[in-house]
Amino acid sequence: MMKTDLNVLYEDNHIIVVIKPKDILSQKDNTDDIDMLTIIKDYLKEKYQKSGNVYLGLVHRLDRRVGGVMVFAKTSKGASRLSASIRNHEFSKKYFAICLGSVESGRLINKLEKKDNLAIESENGKESILEYSLIKQFKLDNIDYSLVSVNLITGRFNQIRSQFALNNHPLLNDYKYGYKGINYNDDIGLFCYYLSFPHPITKEMMEFKYIPQFGVWGKLEEL
């Protein structure tokens, strides 16, 4: 992915809101694979003709396989205030999820602990809560699936993926959490389509919504 491909939804002196494509890291790991922090820093260097290092604060993450709306801070003050908004539950994220089987709207509560790069249910885990509402049910190769909108109440590692799997409805193509259905477009059935938070400086409530039309998401209207 080149920096010219960056999909910017909003930018001012303090924040930048972008779409993270699937299969791109939020930040560098022990691989040399491209990540969003590097992509956005390169974009800012070129746009503002800056030499040397550019400050960019990562305040939340999306799993590598998951695409969606992300906000980054362009100043340290912005980063600390956005992080405070997350701690104060003023930061809202909603996802589209495609899960195996037929579900209705509901609420999931599990105690999750990160172990060996998995979110597992554990007595020592942290309470993890999400709410979901059914959008549509459909079939792929005669297998039932459900498209839901997920409101993430708590933000734990792999939370949505783990909780739906623990409740016997693993997400499409999420083999890490036991999915055994068909491989459809190789896209994981999860996308962050909505973000809202108070602007770190003006305190104005910012809302961003992005409906994906690519990969498996672009084919849902046909089903």
N, C-alpha and C positions, 0 to 999 in steps of 0.2 A: 504493500500500500504506500503510495507516494503522498507527500504532504499536500499536494494539489487536490487530493481526493477528500480532504477533510470536510465534513458536512457540519458547518457552524450554524446553529440555530439562533445564537445571541452572543453578543460580545460588548463589553464596556471596559472601563479602566480597571475594574475590580474582579470581574468574573468572565468566563467563557463557557458556553454551553454547547456541547457537540453530540453527535451520534457516534457511539463506538460500534464499529462493525463486529460481527461475530469473528471468533478465532484470532482476535487481537488482544494482547495483554493490556491490563490497565496500567501497570508499571513494570519495569524490568524485573526479571527473575534470574535464575542461574543459566538460562539459555541466552543466546544472542538474538532472539526473536524480537521483532519490532513491537513497540508498546505505545500507548496513547500519550504518555508524558513526553516522550521523545518526538512523536509526530507533531504535537501541539507546540512544543518549544521551537521546533524547526519552522513551523508556520508563523509564529510570532517574530522570530528572528528575521525572516524574510519580509514579512509585512511591514515591520517597523524599522528595518535596516539596522538591527542591533547586532553588535559583535560581542563575543564573550557569552557568559552564561545568562540565561533568562529565568527569572523566578516563576515557578508554576507549582501550586499546591494541590496535591491529591487529597480529597476529603472523603471520598467514598469509592467503592470498587464495583465492578461487574466481573463475574467469572469470565475466564478466557473465551469460552464457547458462547457466551451470552452477549448479544448486542443490545443497544438501547441508549437512552438519554443519560448523559453525565455532565456534571458541572465541575469545573476546575477553578481554583482561585489564582488570580494574577498578582496578588499581594499577600504578604504574610498576615496582615490584619484581616483581610478577607478570608484567608484559610482558617484562622483561629475562630472567627465568628461563625463561619459555616459549620465548623466542627462542633461549636457550642450549640448551634441549632439542631444538629443531629442528636446530641446528648439530651437536649431539652424537648425532644420529640416534636420539633417544629418542621421537620424535614420529611416530606412524604414521597414514597416511591410506589408506583403501580406497574404491574407486569401483565402481559398476556402469557398464558401458559396453556399448552396442549398436553393433556394427560390421557393415559390409557384408561379406557372404560367409560361408563356413563356416571356422571356426578351431578348433583344439584348444588345450589349455593350453600356455603357453610363456613365453618371456622375450625382451624386446626391449632391444637396446643400440644407441644411436645417439649421434653427437656433434652436439649442437644449439646453434645460435646464434640469438639474436633479431635479426631484421633487418626493418625496415619493418612492424613489428607482426605478424610471422610467426616461428614457430620453424622454421628450415631446417637441413638437414644440412650441416655444414661441417667442414673439417679443423681450423679454429680453434675449433670448438664445444666445449662442456663435455659430458663423458660423462653420458649420460642412460639410466637403467635402470628398467625396470618388469617385473613378473611378472604373469601373468594366468592365471586358471583358468576353463574353460568351465562355464557353468551350464546353458545350453540353446541348441539351434539351432532356428530357426523360419523360416517364409516370410511375406513380405508381398507381395501381388500377384505371386506366383510367383518372387520374388527371395529368395535365401538371406541370412539375417542370423544373428548370434551374440550372445548375451548372456553377458558375461564379468564376473568379479570381478577388479579390477586392484589390485595392491599396489604403490604408488608407492615405489620405492627412493630415487630422487632427485627433487627438486621443482623442475623447470625450467618456464619460461614455456610454456604450451600444450603441455606435454610429452606427455600421453596422446593428445591430438588429433593432434599432429604425428607421433608414432611409429606409430600405427596407420595413418595415411595413407601414410607412407613405406613401410609394409609392405603396401600395396595393400588395406587394410581400413579406409577412412575411417569415421568415426562417423556414425550416423544424423543427417541434417539438418545436417551440419557443412560447409556450402558453402565456408567459408573455406579448408578443407583438401581441396577437390576432390571432395566427395561428389556423386554423380550419380544416386542412387537416387530412390525416391519420397519425397515430403514426407509424413511421418506425424505428425500432431498438432503439427507445427512445433517439437517439443521436440528439443533436441540430445540425442544418446544418451550422456549422461554425468551422473552424480550421485554426490556424495561421501556414502556411507552409513555410514562408520565412522571414528571418530577415537579415538586413545588417546595418552596423554601422562602424565608424572608431574605431580601437582598442584604448582604452583610454591612452595607453602608447606609442605604436609604431606608431600610426596613420595609420597603414595599414588598408585598407578596408576589413572588415570581412564579409563573406556571408555564410549563412546557409539555406539549403533547405531540407525539410523533407516531403515526400509524405506518408500520412497515409494509411495503408492497413488493418485497423481494423474497427469493427463496420460498420456503414453505408458506410464509405469511401471505405472499402474493397469490397463492393458489387456494386460499381458504374460501374465497368468494365462489369458486367453482364447485365446492363440495356441498 
